[in-house]
Amino acid sequence: MGGSLNLNHLLFLLQGAGWTVVLSVLALVGGGILGFAVALCRVSASRAVRLVSGGYVQLIQGTPLLVIMFLTYFGLPAIGFRISPLAAAGASLTIYVGAYLGEIWRGAIQSVPRPQWEAAEGLALSRTQRMTRVILPQAVRIATPPTVGFFVQIIKNTSLASVVGFVELARSGQIINNSLFEPFLIYSIIAVIYFVLCYPLSRLSRRLERRAGQGRGQTLAPA
Amino acid sequence: MNLNLDFSVVLERWPSLLDGAMVTLQLACIATVAGGAIGILCAIGRRSGPPVVAALCEIYVEGIRNTPLLVQIFLVYFGLASIGLQLSAMTVAALALTINVGAYTTEIVRAGFESINKGQIEAGQGLGLSPAQVYWHVILLPAIERVYPSLTSQFVLLMLASSVTSQISAEELTAVANYIQSDTYRAFETYIVVALIYVVLSLVMRAGFFGIGQLIFPRRRRLGTPL
């Protein structure tokens, strides 16, 4: 107990913020790879693949991230897998982000106008060529604004890694609070740091959205 | 690896799981109704309020949307305590969730407002409707009907997010799960069962919102198409 907020505490918080960024990027990369696979499975020609990937998305989107965190961190050791807080948080976020990004990107792929699919087929492109040369380049443009927006959700959701003992921003705040006991002040500082991390990305997402809207409006105007 | 799963010790606790699920639904309902009302009011404030009100609403929305729910819950919990208000964990949880979902609702309803064609409003005025009637019949109701699907997904996400209130020991489903797993040492089975209960709860909520939508939007029911 004792002391007041000093520079060391702030440095500790900034270090926590650094881990929040690391975990967010890990979740974006891991979840991105998984989400990309899920998105492709969701538009697959095979009914079974579509059903299984759809079931995965429904299951994860119906479960709180917190419960997934508890399941990996407390559940896996209980059946014999040792797992570190970073691995548990990273794995949970990857599973979670994969389902949401998969759904966002499926929407992007499917909103590439139908004639583009038909034209690619008419040019005798193979299924892979059609995806990589025609559909995906256009889907990426549609998907960018919501993906940036979802990255804000990822940053906020990494705060839940604090419950499995991973020392990111929220957890480092709890640790400092345990010695200073000034919860309102400390959580306000933490909220401000999260805001500084998230707000520019929110703005960027909105700007991209507006620009994409304009671009699409122009290309679709003659039709 | 020696997998030996035993779900029976968890399923034996079904009465407390059921209680927890009910508390979760209760929190979700309170926050949906109260947060929905706040959201609609703030969206109106941002659209038609004086500049000060519009700015305040925007600060509220951006502040909430760019910080984690966990931190908001702690801020409400300790903030109220520091001004001498000792409320129960349940009240704090409901309050924090309401504040949170209110901001998201504002943003969604605002998008609905922006989708209303100017010509519709002019047509309403041309038909001699009073400003209040135009706001109600031409702007608010059609806007909400249009964004109803996004609103309901947001409310389902809110129900899932209410699990975070277990961190201030509100006795909802996740808190019950934590208690059961520390009691039975069956963490894996407990959280699997609880995850499935959440899946069921979100399906129930989706079905409920679909039914409510059919009831309150007769036009959609008749034509079967979105606006």
Interface residues (C-beta under 8 A of the other chain):
Chain A: Q58 L59 Q61 G62 T63 P64 L65 L66 V67 I68 F70 L71 F74 G75 L76 P77 A78 I79 G80 V152 K156 N157 S159 L160 S162 V163 A170 G173 P183 F184 Y187 S188 I190 A191 Y194 F195 C198 Y199 S202
Chain B: M1 N2 L3 L5 E62 G63 R65 N66 T67 P68 L69 L70 V71 Q72 F74 L75 Y77 F78 G79 A81 S82 L160 A161 S163 V164 S166 Q167 T174 A177 N178 Q181 Y185 R186 A187 F188 E189 T190 Y191 I192 V194 A195 Y198 V199 L201 S202 L203
